C-alpha cells in the first residue's frame, strides 16, 4: 500500500528532528533599531537643549564681544574631540587586528561623545561596544580600549596640570618661564607611565568598568604606553587653546596666563571624566575651573569665561552632531557602492 502525503507529514513530524524556527521579518529588526535610535536622539536633544538654555540664561546680562574668537574656540573644541577619537581608534587597532579607519573611529567617537548628555554617561561606553560587536571586535577589547582612553586622559589631565598649577601658584610668570614650567610638569607624567604605576591605574579603572582585572596579555608595552600618553596630551592642549581664546577676548588674559588656564581647564575636564553619574552641562566642571582660574582672571571674569566656554562647547557638540551625520551618510553610501 502506497504511503499517502498525509503519512509523510506524520512521519516527518514524529521523527524527533527540530522544526526550523521562523525568522522575524527583516523590517521588524530595522524598525526596532530605528525606534531605539529615535529614542536616544530624543533624550540627547532634550538634555542638550536644557544645557544650552540654562547656560545661556546665565550669560544674557554679560557683554560678550567675542567676535571671531568664538568661532576659533568652537573649532578648537571640535578638533579636540576628533583627535581623541583618532587616538582611541589607534588603541583599538593595537589591541585587535580588525581594520578600523581613522574616519570610522572618529565617527563612532563622535556618536559616543554626544551620548554624554544622557545622565550616567553609560551611553558613551555602550555605543562603542555595540559598534564593536557589529565589526567583529570583542566586547572585552572595546571596554579595555575605553579604559586605556580614560586612563591616558586622566593622567594627562591631572598629573602635569596639577604640577603646573602648583608651580605657578597664581603668580605672574614670564612667557619663557611657562615653557620651563610645562617641561617640568612632564617629569611626574613620565613616572606615572612606568608599567608598575600605569598598570595599577589601568587595573583600577578596569575593575570599575569590567568588574574584573585587565588580562595581562592586553597590557600595552611601555614604549607604546609612552607614545599614547604623549599623544593624549594633544586634545588637552587644543582645548587649552580654545579656553585661551575666550579668556583673551573676555578678560584680556595675556600669554603668561594661558598655560595655567589650560591646566585649569584640563583638571576640570578630568573631574568630568570621574563624575560618571553627572550628565554633561551641570556645574561641577565649571566650578573646578573657576577655583583654579580665579588667581589669573579674577573670580567674576573666571565665572564668565567658564560659562562662555560651556556654551561654546555645547555649540561645538552641535557641530559634532552635524559632522557625525555627514560621516554616517558617506559610510552608508560607500557600503552600498561596494
QUIFENVEN-V214428 format. One record per run of one state. SS is the DSSP state (~ for helix, > for strand, _ for the rest). FROM is the first residue (numbers start at 0). LEN is the number of residues. If there is no record, write none. Layout:
BEGIN
SS | FROM | LEN
SS | FROM | LEN
END
This chain:
BEGIN
_ | 0 | 4
~ | 4 | 10
_ | 14 | 11
~ | 25 | 32
_ | 57 | 10
~ | 67 | 28
_ | 95 | 6
~ | 101 | 16
_ | 117 | 4
~ | 121 | 14
_ | 135 | 3
~ | 138 | 30
_ | 168 | 6
~ | 174 | 18
_ | 192 | 2
~ | 194 | 16
_ | 210 | 5
~ | 215 | 3
_ | 218 | 3
~ | 221 | 10
_ | 231 | 1
~ | 232 | 19
_ | 251 | 3
~ | 254 | 20
_ | 274 | 9
~ | 283 | 14
_ | 297 | 1
~ | 298 | 39
_ | 337 | 1
END
